[in-house]
Amino acid sequence: MISKVTATAVLLTVVLMFVAANEQVPLPPPYEVSEYEADLLKLEREAIDAAFQAKITQLWTVWMSDERGQPARAVNGASQARKAYVASRHAIDRREKELRSK
């Protein structure tokens, strides 16, 4: 199982790559492509899945302990988490497609 810190770091990296790609902001690659790229992409997918699950769990836990502004706060947080998840998965899919075309 991947730690929450690792999952969050991977998720942040992928989201930043997605934002840079959509906003045409030139960023240096965050890593060198290696012979382990397929394995790394699989691990990144697992980390993103774990981070999403952890976030939804955290939102639910907060809702159960603090009803102020709920369920709107939970819905807003879940919406943001879904957007980040989808953007991250798209970025990984793009990188995987690039890897296959080489």
C-alpha distance (Angstrom), angle and dihedral (degrees) to the residues before:
residue distance angle dihedral
M1 . . .
I2 3.79 . .
S3 3.80 118.7 .
K4 3.80 119.3 -114.0
V5 3.81 90.5 -117.7
T6 3.81 91.8 54.6
A7 3.78 92.0 45.5
T8 3.80 91.4 49.7
A9 3.81 92.7 48.3
V10 3.79 92.3 50.3
L11 3.78 91.8 45.7
L12 3.80 91.6 50.7
T13 3.81 91.7 49.3
V14 3.79 93.0 50.8
V15 3.81 93.2 45.2
L16 3.80 91.2 50.5
M17 3.79 89.8 50.4
F18 3.81 89.3 50.7
V19 3.81 92.9 48.7
A20 3.79 91.6 48.1
A21 3.81 91.3 49.8
N22 3.80 92.3 50.4
E23 3.79 95.6 43.9
Q24 3.80 95.4 41.9
V25 3.81 90.5 -123.0
P26 3.79 108.7 156.3
L27 3.79 110.7 -127.5
P28 3.78 126.4 172.4
P29 3.80 113.8 -114.3
P30 3.81 109.5 -87.6
Y31 3.79 90.8 -136.2
E32 3.76 145.2 7.8
V33 3.77 116.7 -97.7
S34 3.79 109.2 -114.0
E35 3.76 139.0 -179.0
Y36 3.81 86.6 -94.3
E37 3.79 94.3 61.4
A38 3.82 95.4 114.3
D39 3.82 90.4 52.5
L40 3.79 91.5 46.6
L41 3.79 92.2 50.8
K42 3.81 89.2 52.1
L43 3.82 90.6 50.6
E44 3.80 90.8 48.1
R45 3.80 90.1 53.1
E46 3.81 89.9 50.9
A47 3.81 91.0 48.1
I48 3.80 91.8 50.6
D49 3.80 90.6 49.2
A50 3.81 90.4 49.9
A51 3.81 92.8 46.7
F52 3.80 91.6 50.3
Q53 3.79 92.2 49.2
A54 3.81 91.2 47.3
K55 3.81 91.4 50.5
I56 3.80 94.2 49.4
T57 3.81 89.6 47.7
Q58 3.80 90.5 49.9
L59 3.82 92.1 49.3
W60 3.79 91.1 50.6
T61 3.81 92.1 47.0
V62 3.80 91.5 51.9
W63 3.79 90.7 47.9
M64 3.80 90.6 53.1
S65 3.81 92.3 50.8
D66 3.82 101.1 36.7
E67 3.79 118.9 32.5
R68 3.82 95.2 -179.3
G69 3.79 108.8 124.5
Q70 3.79 92.2 -2.8
P71 2.91 139.0 178.2
A72 3.83 88.5 17.0
R73 3.81 92.6 62.4
A74 3.80 92.0 50.3
V75 3.80 92.2 46.0
N76 3.81 91.5 49.7
G77 3.80 91.9 49.0
A78 3.79 92.2 46.7
S79 3.79 90.7 49.3
Q80 3.80 91.2 52.4
A81 3.80 91.1 46.4
R82 3.81 91.0 51.1
K83 3.82 92.0 49.7
A84 3.80 91.1 50.4
Y85 3.80 91.6 45.8
V86 3.80 93.5 50.9
A87 3.82 92.7 44.4
S88 3.79 90.8 49.3
R89 3.80 93.5 48.7
H90 3.80 90.4 48.7
A91 3.80 90.2 52.3
I92 3.80 91.3 50.5
D93 3.81 91.0 46.9
R94 3.82 89.5 52.2
R95 3.80 91.9 49.8
E96 3.79 90.9 47.5
K97 3.81 90.9 51.1
E98 3.82 90.2 50.0
L99 3.79 89.8 50.0
R100 3.81 91.9 52.5
S101 3.79 92.7 48.9
K102 3.81 92.9 56.7
